[in-house]
Amino acid sequence: MASDMQIIRYLEAGIRTESARQNAIASNIANISTPGYRRVDVKFNEILADKINNNNDLETEDENIELFTPMNTAAKPDGNDVSLDGEIGEMVENSLKHKTYTRILAQKYRQMDLAINFNK
């Protein structure tokens, strides 16, 4: 089972990643009419899932947020593969994840505060 500090690091990394993903989505939407533009996303979920599944700490080098081009959507005739509907769906999902991570982190801090101040 992960320690409280591991959980906090996972949540903080998730929050940073979802913030970076929001910027990537904004960039995709801004370039929706740019010929040849391919959408970008953030590569981190696989690293985080592996660390959590193996109960390993996140290392500093693991927390580097890397942009990549998924190449999993069909390109339009102008070579652009950004879909406004797809990006809005990604934005909604991303916002929900970000809110969830933030709420869980806040709850974790409240639990720690209660434990520290229990007998005061």
N, CA, C and O atoms as a DFTB+ gen file, in Angstrom:
480 C
 N C O
     1  1       0.843      -1.180       0.000
     2  2       0.000       0.000       0.000
     3  2       0.889       1.245       0.000
     4  3       1.903       1.302       0.695
     5  1       0.492       2.221      -0.780
     6  2       1.274       3.450      -0.897
     7  2       1.197       4.264       0.390
     8  3       0.164       4.307       1.059
     9  1       2.306       4.901       0.717
    10  2       2.327       5.767       1.888
    11  2       1.598       7.068       1.586
    12  3       1.344       7.396       0.427
    13  1       1.265       7.803       2.638
    14  2       0.601       9.097       2.443
    15  2       1.439      10.021       1.574
    16  3       0.898      10.729       0.725
    17  1       2.734      10.024       1.771
    18  2       3.595      10.914       0.988
    19  2       3.632      10.483      -0.482
    20  3       3.675      11.331      -1.373
    21  1       3.616       9.178      -0.739
    22  2       3.562       8.705      -2.123
    23  2       2.260       9.152      -2.774
    24  3       2.257       9.627      -3.910
    25  1       1.164       9.000      -2.056
    26  2      -0.140       9.391      -2.592
    27  2      -0.157      10.883      -2.900
    28  3      -0.663      11.299      -3.942
    29  1       0.390      11.679      -2.007
    30  2       0.442      13.126      -2.233
    31  2       1.279      13.441      -3.459
    32  3       0.897      14.291      -4.263
    33  1       2.412      12.775      -3.616
    34  2       3.249      13.009      -4.811
    35  2       2.530      12.592      -6.086
    36  3       2.621      13.283      -7.100
    37  1       1.813      11.462      -6.049
    38  2       1.042      11.024      -7.212
    39  2      -0.005      12.073      -7.579
    40  3      -0.156      12.433      -8.746
    41  1      -0.729      12.561      -6.560
    42  2      -1.785      13.548      -6.809
    43  2      -1.215      14.857      -7.345
    44  3      -1.759      15.446      -8.279
    45  1      -0.120      15.305      -6.747
    46  2       0.512      16.539      -7.227
    47  2       0.990      16.384      -8.676
    48  3       0.838      17.297      -9.487
    49  1       1.556      15.243      -8.986
    50  2       2.008      14.986     -10.361
    51  2       0.811      14.947     -11.312
    52  3       0.889      15.451     -12.433
    53  1      -0.286      14.354     -10.868
    54  2      -1.497      14.323     -11.675
    55  2      -2.036      15.718     -11.939
    56  3      -2.469      16.015     -13.053
    57  1      -2.014      16.571     -10.936
    58  2      -2.489      17.948     -11.096
    59  2      -1.611      18.706     -12.089
    60  3      -2.120      19.406     -12.965
    61  1      -0.292      18.565     -11.951
    62  2       0.616      19.227     -12.904
    63  2       0.389      18.717     -14.326
    64  3       0.400      19.495     -15.281
    65  1       0.184      17.418     -14.458
    66  2      -0.020      16.827     -15.771
    67  2      -1.320      17.308     -16.405
    68  3      -1.348      17.648     -17.588
    69  1      -2.382      17.336     -15.630
    70  2      -3.664      17.786     -16.173
    71  2      -3.613      19.265     -16.533
    72  3      -4.289      19.686     -17.472
    73  1      -2.834      20.063     -15.815
    74  2      -2.647      21.476     -16.186
    75  2      -1.920      21.576     -17.525
    76  3      -2.292      22.381     -18.379
    77  1      -0.891      20.765     -17.705
    78  2      -0.158      20.754     -18.977
    79  2      -1.056      20.253     -20.105
    80  3      -0.995      20.761     -21.224
    81  1      -1.892      19.254     -19.806
    82  2      -2.801      18.721     -20.824
    83  2      -3.822      19.799     -21.232
    84  3      -4.192      19.885     -22.403
    85  1      -4.270      20.605     -20.287
    86  2      -5.205      21.680     -20.611
    87  2      -4.560      22.659     -21.595
    88  3      -5.211      23.128     -22.529
    89  1      -3.280      22.962     -21.380
    90  2      -2.544      23.833     -22.309
    91  2      -2.410      23.182     -23.685
    92  3      -2.525      23.862     -24.705
    93  1      -2.170      21.876     -23.718
    94  2      -2.060      21.168     -25.001
    95  2      -3.389      21.208     -25.749
    96  3      -3.418      21.412     -26.963
    97  1      -4.485      21.014     -25.026
    98  2      -5.812      21.063     -25.646
    99  2      -6.078      22.466     -26.198
   100  3      -6.592      22.613     -27.308
   101  1      -5.728      23.489     -25.423
   102  2      -5.908      24.872     -25.887
   103  2      -5.095      25.118     -27.156
   104  3      -5.566      25.783     -28.079
   105  1      -3.887      24.589     -27.199
   106  2      -3.047      24.728     -28.387
   107  2      -3.679      24.017     -29.581
   108  3      -3.668      24.538     -30.697
   109  1      -4.225      22.835     -29.344
   110  2      -4.883      22.095     -30.426
   111  2      -6.055      22.890     -30.992
   112  3      -6.218      22.998     -32.207
   113  1      -6.864      23.442     -30.100
   114  2      -8.022      24.214     -30.542
   115  2      -7.568      25.473     -31.284
   116  3      -8.161      25.845     -32.297
   117  1      -6.531      26.121     -30.787
   118  2      -6.021      27.332     -31.440
   119  2      -5.505      27.042     -32.845
   120  3      -5.507      27.925     -33.703
   121  1      -5.065      25.809     -33.083
   122  2      -4.510      25.439     -34.386
   123  2      -5.469      24.610     -35.232
   124  3      -5.047      23.910     -36.153
   125  1      -6.745      24.690     -34.921
   126  2      -7.736      23.861     -35.613
   127  2      -7.789      24.131     -37.117
   128  3      -8.189      23.259     -37.888
   129  1      -7.387      25.336     -37.540
   130  2      -7.417      25.680     -38.963
   131  2      -6.029      25.747     -39.590
   132  3      -5.883      26.184     -40.731
   133  1      -5.020      25.320     -38.858
   134  2      -3.651      25.373     -39.373
   135  2      -3.372      24.136     -40.229
   136  3      -3.375      23.017     -39.716
   137  1      -3.133      24.327     -41.515
   138  2      -2.854      23.175     -42.380
   139  2      -1.622      22.397     -41.891
   140  3      -0.593      22.981     -41.552
   141  1      -1.756      21.081     -41.863
   142  2      -0.646      20.219     -41.484
   143  2      -0.434      20.058     -39.987
   144  3       0.425      19.283     -39.565
   145  1      -1.206      20.781     -39.177
   146  2      -1.035      20.672     -37.717
   147  2      -1.585      19.341     -37.242
   148  3      -2.684      18.936     -37.623
   149  1      -0.813      18.666     -36.407
   150  2      -1.255      17.421     -35.779
   151  2      -1.431      17.682     -34.296
   152  3      -0.587      18.320     -33.666
   153  1      -2.519      17.194     -33.745
   154  2      -2.820      17.440     -32.331
   155  2      -1.723      16.871     -31.427
   156  3      -1.059      15.892     -31.767
   157  1      -1.556      17.501     -30.285
   158  2      -0.576      17.054     -29.301
   159  2      -1.299      16.661     -28.016
   160  3      -2.419      17.100     -27.756
   161  1      -0.647      15.841     -27.236
   162  2      -1.174      15.423     -25.935
   163  2       0.012      15.280     -24.988
   164  3       1.167      15.421     -25.390
   165  1      -0.287      15.004     -23.752
   166  2       0.735      14.875     -22.718
   167  2       0.948      13.397     -22.419
   168  3      -0.008      12.643     -22.237
   169  1       2.207      12.995     -22.371
   170  2       2.548      11.600     -22.080
   171  2       2.984      11.517     -20.620
   172  3       4.086      11.936     -20.266
   173  1       2.125      10.982     -19.793
   174  2       2.474      10.821     -18.391
   175  2       1.636       9.738     -17.727
   176  3       2.095       9.099     -16.780
   177  1       0.416       9.523     -18.209
   178  2      -0.477       8.567     -17.558
   179  2       0.129       7.174     -17.440
   180  3      -0.063       6.498     -16.429
   181  1       0.860       6.739     -18.469
   182  2       1.458       5.407     -18.443
   183  2       2.516       5.303     -17.341
   184  3       2.601       4.297     -16.636
   185  1       3.319       6.360     -17.207
   186  2       4.362       6.375     -16.185
   187  2       3.728       6.338     -14.800
   188  3       4.142       5.559     -13.942
   189  1       2.723       7.184     -14.587
   190  2       2.053       7.253     -13.294
   191  2       1.385       5.924     -12.956
   192  3       1.511       5.441     -11.831
   193  1       0.677       5.326     -13.914
   194  2      -0.006       4.045     -13.675
   195  2       1.001       2.954     -13.311
   196  3       0.746       2.156     -12.410
   197  1       2.132       2.914     -14.000
   198  2       3.161       1.923     -13.709
   199  2       3.698       2.094     -12.294
   200  3       3.879       1.114     -11.571
   201  1       3.953       3.341     -11.900
   202  2       4.479       3.601     -10.557
   203  2       3.466       3.201      -9.487
   204  3       3.830       2.596      -8.479
   205  1       2.201       3.537      -9.706
   206  2       1.168       3.198      -8.724
   207  2       0.993       1.691      -8.639
   208  3       0.927       1.142      -7.539
   209  1       0.917       1.008      -9.780
   210  2       0.719      -0.450      -9.791
   211  2       1.861      -1.193      -9.126
   212  3       1.645      -2.239      -8.514
   213  1       3.082      -0.665      -9.238
   214  2       4.245      -1.324      -8.644
   215  2       4.636      -0.736      -7.294
   216  3       5.676      -1.083      -6.735
   217  1       3.778       0.175      -6.761
   218  2       4.013       0.804      -5.469
   219  2       5.405       1.443      -5.399
   220  3       6.102       1.329      -4.391
   221  1       5.791       2.108      -6.471
   222  2       7.087       2.780      -6.536
   223  2       6.911       4.287      -6.401
   224  3       5.881       4.844      -6.782
   225  1       7.929       4.930      -5.856
   226  2       7.918       6.383      -5.771
   227  2       8.135       6.988      -7.145
   228  3       8.784       6.395      -8.007
   229  1       7.583       8.173      -7.335
   230  2       7.890       8.940      -8.537
   231  2       9.272       9.539      -8.369
   232  3       9.583      10.137      -7.338
   233  1      10.076       9.378      -9.364
   234  2      11.405       9.983      -9.359
   235  2      11.317      11.334     -10.056
   236  3      10.374      11.587     -10.806
   237  1      12.283      12.190      -9.815
   238  2      12.277      13.513     -10.433
   239  2      12.203      13.418     -11.945
   240  3      11.479      14.189     -12.574
   241  1      12.938      12.485     -12.545
   242  2      12.918      12.362     -14.000
   243  2      11.579      11.832     -14.516
   244  3      11.237      12.054     -15.678
   245  1      10.811      11.130     -13.660
   246  2       9.497      10.637     -14.060
   247  2       8.500      11.780     -14.211
   248  3       7.532      11.673     -14.964
   249  1       8.739      12.863     -13.500
   250  2       7.771      13.948     -13.458
   251  2       7.920      14.935     -14.606
   252  3       7.209      15.939     -14.652
   253  1       8.829      14.669     -15.529
   254  2       8.945      15.532     -16.702
   255  2       7.721      15.331     -17.577
   256  3       7.369      14.207     -17.934
   257  1       7.087      16.431     -17.912
   258  2       5.888      16.362     -18.727
   259  2       6.307      16.457     -20.188
   260  3       6.926      17.432     -20.615
   261  1       5.958      15.431     -20.936
   262  2       6.389      15.318     -22.325
   263  2       5.192      15.417     -23.256
   264  3       4.198      14.712     -23.082
   265  1       5.293      16.299     -24.247
   266  2       4.256      16.383     -25.277
   267  2       4.578      15.383     -26.377
   268  3       5.741      15.154     -26.709
   269  1       3.539      14.799     -26.931
   270  2       3.736      13.895     -28.063
   271  2       2.565      14.030     -29.021
   272  3       1.513      14.560     -28.662
   273  1       2.749      13.555     -30.223
   274  2       1.705      13.572     -31.240
   275  2       1.135      12.166     -31.341
   276  3       1.812      11.269     -31.845
   277  1      -0.108      11.945     -30.870
   278  2      -0.657      10.590     -30.832
   279  2      -0.819       9.918     -32.198
   280  3      -0.665       8.701     -32.306
   281  1      -1.129      10.696     -33.244
   282  2      -1.312      10.157     -34.600
   283  2      -2.397       9.071     -34.630
   284  3      -2.318       8.140     -35.432
   285  1      -3.407       9.188     -33.761
   286  2      -4.475       8.193     -33.729
   287  2      -5.798       8.722     -34.272
   288  3      -6.826       8.053     -34.166
   289  1      -5.775       9.926     -34.854
   290  2      -6.974      10.498     -35.457
   291  2      -6.709      10.751     -36.939
   292  3      -5.596      11.080     -37.350
   293  1      -7.760      10.588     -37.714
   294  2      -7.623      10.764     -39.171
   295  2      -7.414      12.232     -39.505
   296  3      -8.063      13.115     -38.945
   297  1      -6.508      12.468     -40.415
   298  2      -6.233      13.834     -40.861
   299  2      -7.228      14.233     -41.948
   300  3      -7.662      13.416     -42.760
   301  1      -7.574      15.529     -41.931
   302  2      -8.420      16.095     -42.988
   303  2      -7.555      16.277     -44.234
   304  3      -6.341      16.091     -44.163
   305  1      -8.147      16.635     -45.368
   306  2      -7.364      16.812     -46.596
   307  2      -6.193      17.785     -46.462
   308  3      -5.199      17.657     -47.178
   309  1      -6.303      18.768     -45.541
   310  2      -5.200      19.726     -45.374
   311  2      -4.120      19.214     -44.421
   312  3      -3.158      19.929     -44.139
   313  1      -4.270      17.976     -43.920
   314  2      -3.270      17.383     -43.043
   315  2      -3.499      17.645     -41.571
   316  3      -2.768      17.114     -40.735
   317  1      -4.487      18.445     -41.230
   318  2      -4.801      18.761     -39.835
   319  2      -5.711      17.669     -39.288
   320  3      -6.646      17.243     -39.966
   321  1      -5.444      17.213     -38.066
   322  2      -6.262      16.145     -37.484
   323  2      -7.014      16.574     -36.229
   324  3      -7.475      15.721     -35.471
   325  1      -7.147      17.877     -35.995
   326  2      -7.827      18.370     -34.794
   327  2      -9.336      18.386     -35.029
   328  3      -9.818      18.929     -36.023
   329  1     -10.068      17.785     -34.102
   330  2     -11.529      17.789     -34.126
   331  2     -12.000      18.613     -32.935
   332  3     -11.645      18.316     -31.794
   333  1     -12.789      19.636     -33.192
   334  2     -13.277      20.479     -32.102
   335  2     -14.079      19.658     -31.100
   336  3     -13.909      19.820     -29.892
   337  1     -14.949      18.782     -31.587
   338  2     -15.735      17.936     -30.682
   339  2     -14.828      17.050     -29.831
   340  3     -15.054      16.891     -28.631
   341  1     -13.812      16.481     -30.451
   342  2     -12.874      15.633     -29.715
   343  2     -12.114      16.404     -28.657
   344  3     -11.933      15.921     -27.539
   345  1     -11.669      17.602     -29.003
   346  2     -10.906      18.419     -28.052
   347  2     -11.783      18.885     -26.897
   348  3     -11.327      18.935     -25.754
   349  1     -13.035      19.225     -27.183
   350  2     -13.945      19.638     -26.107
   351  2     -14.206      18.459     -25.177
   352  3     -14.256      18.628     -23.959
   353  1     -14.371      17.271     -25.741
   354  2     -14.523      16.075     -24.908
   355  2     -13.300      15.840     -24.039
   356  3     -13.426      15.516     -22.858
   357  1     -12.110      16.003     -24.621
   358  2     -10.866      15.855     -23.860
   359  2     -10.791      16.907     -22.744
   360  3     -10.344      16.617     -21.634
   361  1     -11.235      18.133     -23.057
   362  2     -11.185      19.213     -22.083
   363  2     -12.103      18.922     -20.894
   364  3     -11.726      19.153     -19.745
   365  1     -13.297      18.419     -21.169
   366  2     -14.234      18.084     -20.097
   367  2     -13.655      16.970     -19.228
   368  3     -13.662      17.065     -18.001
   369  1     -13.157      15.923     -19.865
   370  2     -12.557      14.807     -19.115
   371  2     -11.366      15.287     -18.295
   372  3     -11.217      14.914     -17.131
   373  1     -10.533      16.099     -18.893
   374  2      -9.352      16.612     -18.217
   375  2      -9.731      17.473     -17.015
   376  3      -9.113      17.373     -15.955
   377  1     -10.745      18.317     -17.183
   378  2     -11.200      19.181     -16.086
   379  2     -11.723      18.350     -14.917
   380  3     -11.474      18.676     -13.756
   381  1     -12.445      17.280     -15.229
   382  2     -12.959      16.407     -14.170
   383  2     -11.824      15.707     -13.425
   384  3     -11.861      15.595     -12.199
   385  1     -10.827      15.239     -14.153
   386  2      -9.669      14.604     -13.505
   387  2      -8.951      15.599     -12.615
   388  3      -8.592      15.281     -11.481
   389  1      -8.743      16.807     -13.128
   390  2      -8.042      17.837     -12.363
   391  2      -8.803      18.149     -11.075
   392  3      -8.205      18.251     -10.004
   393  1     -10.109      18.299     -11.182
   394  2     -10.934      18.586     -10.006
   395  2     -10.879      17.429      -9.008
   396  3     -10.810      17.649      -7.799
   397  1     -10.910      16.207      -9.512
   398  2     -10.846      15.026      -8.645
   399  2      -9.519      14.967      -7.907
   400  3      -9.496      14.767      -6.693
   401  1      -8.412      15.139      -8.623
   402  2      -7.096      15.130      -7.976
   403  2      -7.013      16.209      -6.903
   404  3      -6.498      15.966      -5.811
   405  1      -7.516      17.391      -7.210
   406  2      -7.454      18.508      -6.268
   407  2      -8.274      18.204      -5.013
   408  3      -7.826      18.468      -3.897
   409  1      -9.454      17.658      -5.193
   410  2     -10.305      17.342      -4.033
   411  2      -9.705      16.238      -3.174
   412  3      -9.743      16.315      -1.946
   413  1      -9.154      15.216      -3.809
   414  2      -8.533      14.133      -3.037
   415  2      -7.323      14.666      -2.275
   416  3      -7.118      14.315      -1.113
   417  1      -6.530      15.502      -2.917
   418  2      -5.358      16.081      -2.250
   419  2      -5.783      16.937      -1.067
   420  3      -5.175      16.853       0.001
   421  1      -6.806      17.753      -1.233
   422  2      -7.306      18.575      -0.130
   423  2      -7.784      17.699       1.023
   424  3      -7.533      18.011       2.187
   425  1      -8.469      16.606       0.706
   426  2      -8.940      15.679       1.744
   427  2      -7.766      15.034       2.463
   428  3      -7.806      14.857       3.681
   429  1      -6.730      14.684       1.727
   430  2      -5.539      14.078       2.330
   431  2      -4.893      15.051       3.315
   432  3      -4.498      14.663       4.415
   433  1      -4.790      16.324       2.909
   434  2      -4.223      17.333       3.807
   435  2      -5.103      17.549       5.038
   436  3      -4.586      17.755       6.136
   437  1      -6.429      17.504       4.865
   438  2      -7.329      17.641       6.024
   439  2      -7.136      16.479       6.996
   440  3      -7.122      16.679       8.210
   441  1      -6.986      15.272       6.464
   442  2      -6.756      14.109       7.325
   443  2      -5.460      14.269       8.114
   444  3      -5.412      13.972       9.308
   445  1      -4.420      14.736       7.446
   446  2      -3.140      14.929       8.123
   447  2      -3.259      16.011       9.188
   448  3      -2.707      15.873      10.279
   449  1      -3.974      17.085       8.878
   450  2      -4.169      18.163       9.840
   451  2      -4.937      17.670      11.060
   452  3      -4.591      18.009      12.192
   453  1      -5.972      16.877      10.834
   454  2      -6.730      16.317      11.961
   455  2      -5.854      15.420      12.829
   456  3      -5.931      15.472      14.056
   457  1      -5.031      14.606      12.200
   458  2      -4.151      13.714      12.955
   459  2      -3.129      14.505      13.778
   460  3      -2.832      14.147      14.918
   461  1      -2.600      15.569      13.199
   462  2      -1.606      16.376      13.906
   463  2      -2.235      17.142      15.062
   464  3      -1.631      17.266      16.127
   465  1      -3.422      17.647      14.861
   466  2      -4.072      18.501      15.858
   467  2      -5.112      17.777      16.695
   468  3      -5.934      18.431      17.337
   469  1      -5.107      16.457      16.711
   470  2      -6.122      15.662      17.393
   471  2      -6.238      15.986      18.881
   472  3      -7.352      16.152      19.377
   473  1      -5.140      16.079      19.595
   474  2      -5.178      16.276      21.051
   475  2      -4.933      17.715      21.472
   476  3      -4.682      17.973      22.649
   477  1      -4.998      18.630      20.569
   478  2      -4.740      20.041      20.934
   479  2      -5.966      20.683      21.506
   480  3      -5.935      21.860      21.867
